Each structure stands twice: as C-alpha cells, then as structure tokens.
C-alpha cells in the first residue's frame, strides 16, 4: 500500500530556490542516518516551495542537527530548522496511472515486440568440508 503523506522529525524553512531533496538529505547526512528528505512541489510548475521535512535517526541526531543548522546561510538565505510537529506532513503526488499512459499510445504499444520469458539457471554445488 502506498503512503499518501510524508512525515519527518525535522522541519526546514527558507531554503533557496532550486534546492533538491538530495541536497536536503546531504545537509543532514553528517548528523545521523537520513531516512528520507522531501520538499513539496507546486503541482503545475514542479518547482520546490522552499521548505521541507527530513526524517533523521536517531532522535538525538535530529536534535543535534537542529541546533547546528538553525540559522545557517545556504544559497544566500538563512534557513530555519526546528523539530517538526507530529501532525506536520507533506502530501505526496500520486504517480501517473499506467493504464492512462498505455491508452494514449495504442499504436506504439502494438508495434512493440513481446519480450520472451527470461531463462533462469539454478546451479547446485556440493560442499565438502575438510576436518580440522
């Protein structure tokens, strides 16, 4: 089942225009394990909105990152980093439907040759262990 919302434990605001999810994750990478980082995007332009959520583990690493990064200047902007409220979430965009894409190109789909089934070879080897 697909998740519709992304929840993180750190909220970051005032990010520079063009900042990416990967750059956001790299920003927090030195403090702990970055489980995920996501910046919401405008549905029409696909540009980021300048804020995002990061999920950093363990919790003490998230607290250290907040203390160290809050007020840091990135790309000429002073970012605001704070603990995310438990009810903060970013709605994830729905992926395009596969059926809709197929129906829009019926001629191209008919022209594509069918792929033959992939052959799988399984080998069994007997191990012999020498006594020590």
N, C-alpha and C positions, 0 to 999 in steps of 0.2 A: 504494500500500500504506500502511496506517495504522500509525503508530508506537504501540507499547503503553507506552512509558516516556518520561518527560521527564527530560532530563539538563541540568543547568545548571552554571555555573562558580562560583557563589556560593551558599552556604547561609545562610539566615536563620532564627533560632530566637527563641522567646519573643515572638511577635507578639501583639497584642491580639485578643481575640475579636471577630469580625465584620470583620476586616481582609480585603480582597479582592485578587484577582490584579491588578486595575488599580491599586490603591493601592500594591501592592508594586512594580509596574513604575514608577510615578511617583516612588517613593522613590529609585530608581537612575537615573532619566532624566537628571539633571544631570551624571552622570559619563561617560556614553558611550551607545552605541546599545544599547538594551534589546531583544534579540531575542525574549525570552519571559520570563514570570514565572508561576509556578504554585504554588498552595497546595493540598496534598492535603485531601480532604474525607472525612468519615465517610460511608460508603455509605448508611446509613439516615437520618441526620438532615440530611445535606448541609452540615453546619457545618464550617468550616475547623479544622484541627488545631493551629494556632499556629506552624507552621514552613513553610518553602517553599524553592524553588530559583529562581534568577534566572540567565539567560544574558545576560551583558553583554559587548559587544565594543568595542574591542579588549581584549586581556588586561590591558594596563596600566591601563585604565579600571576594570576589575574590581578590581584591586589598590588603586587609589585609593579606590574606594567602600568596600572592606572596612576600610581604615584610617580613613576619615572616619566611617562609620556604626556601627562596632562600639562598643557601649556607649551608643548614643543612646537616649533615652527617648521612646517613642512610645505614646500612649494610656495613660500611666502604667506602662508596662513597659519595662525596659531590655533592648533587643534584643541578640542575639549574632549577629555577621556574620563569616563566615570562608570561606575557599576550600573549595569542595566537593571531596570525594574523587571521583576519576574513576569509581568504582563506585557513587556515590550516584545514585539515580533514584527518581522518583515514578511509580507505576503509574497510567496514565490510565484513567478509567472508560470502559467500552465504551458507544457510543451505542445507544439503543434500536433494535431491529430494525424496519424499515419494514413488513415483512410481518406482524409481530405486531400492529402498530398497525392495519393495514388489516383484518385478520381480526376484530378486536374490534369494528369498526363497519361491518358489511357493509351495513346498511340505509342509513346515511348516505352511504356511497360510491356506492350505486346511485342515490340521489336527486340527486347532484351532476351537473350537465350537463357534457358533454365540451367541452373548450376547442377552439375552431377553431384551425387552424395559423396561426401568426403570419406576416404578409406582410413580406417583405424587399424593399426597393427599393435598387438599386445605381445610382448615377449616375456616369457617366464624363464628365470635362470635359477639354478640350484646353487646355493651357497654351501661351501664346505668350510668348516672352522677347524683349524689345527689346534690340538690340545696344547695348553701352556705348560 
